[in-house]
Amino acid sequence: GVQTCALPISRGDDIVRVKGVVRSGAGRLLLQTVRKQVQSPEILPEQGDMRDDNIIVMIGRGYTQSQIERSLRHFVG
């Protein structure tokens, strides 16, 4: 979870906001950042509808989709 938030830390002036819900071994995790401030992931209750799981939204400037995809692949494997 925290590894996924490395891009906002390294590009905090360009990436304004990150928010998402991802599945992990611990369950559903809420990920949130505001600039370089990364909140600890929060475990969310299970829900019957999983449409909002494994979605991360980033708001920022000065980067391309391929740069973000490369960064996420690096940390996710």
Protein Blocks (a to p, Z undefined) as FASTA:
>chain_A
ZZmmmmmmmmmmmmmbdcdddddfkbccddddehjbccddddddddfblklgoiacddde
hiafklmmmmmmmmnZZ
